[in-house]
Amino acid sequence: MDYPVSADENGVNLKPEKMEKEKLYHCIFKNKAMLVFKDSQDVLNCYEIEQEDLVEKIRKASNEDDLEKLLEDYLKGQNLKN
């Protein structure tokens, strides 16, 4: 299956018909990480991350499981700082 989220010089390209529900997808566009998922009601949710160190970690994530764990660990760390 083609990856449903990609980026080129024109912007971010989405193929929602190829997305699984409740699965996180990502791409990097202009040094920003774009996170996208389709929820159980087929609504697309998109988040943009600009924080450089987090974008670099997302860029290096080798698969979706690594990405989800990275984001969970990051959020846990942020909760400790508050």
N, C-alpha and C positions, 0 to 999 in steps of 0.2 A: 504494500500500500504506500502511495506517495504521502510524504509528510504534509499535513494540511496547513501548516503555517510556514511562511518563508518571507524573506525580504530581499529587495533589490534596490537599485537607485531611485525607483519611483515610489517606494514605500513598502508597507507590509501587505502581504497577499494572504488571504484566508480562503480556505475551501471547507466551509462548515459541513457540507454534505459528506465529507470524508472523516469528520471528527467523531470520536466515540464520546458518549455522554460521560460527564464527571471525570474526564481525563485531562491532565494539564499538558499544554503544548507551549513551546517557546521559540523565539528567534531573537536575534540581535539586529537592531537597526539604528544606525548613527550613534553608536556607543550607548544605547539604551536597550534594556532587556524588555521584551514584550511577552507577557504571559497571557495565555488565552485558554479558556475552557468553555465547553457547552454543558449547561446544567440539565437536570432531569426534565425540564420543560422546554428544552431546545433553545434557551436564551444564551447568547454568547456573552461572555464576561471577559473583559480585557483589562490588564493592568500594565502600567509602564513603570519600569524601575530605572532610575538615573544614578543611584549611588555606585560610584566607580568600582569599589572593591567587591560589592555584591554582583555587579554586572560581570566582572571578570570571573568570579566563581561560577556563575551561571553559564558563561561561555565555555568553561572547561568541563561542565557536567557531561558525562558520557552517555547517560540515558535518563529516562523520565523518573525512574526510582531514585537515582542520585539527585536529581533536581528537587524532587519533593522532600527528600531528607535534608538537603542543604537549606531549603526554605524553612522547614520546621525548626532546624537548629538555629537559624538566624532569628526567627521569631521568638524562640525561647530565650536567646541571648538578649534580645531587646526588652523582653519582659523583666529580666533581672536588672536592667539598667534603670527602669522606671520606679 
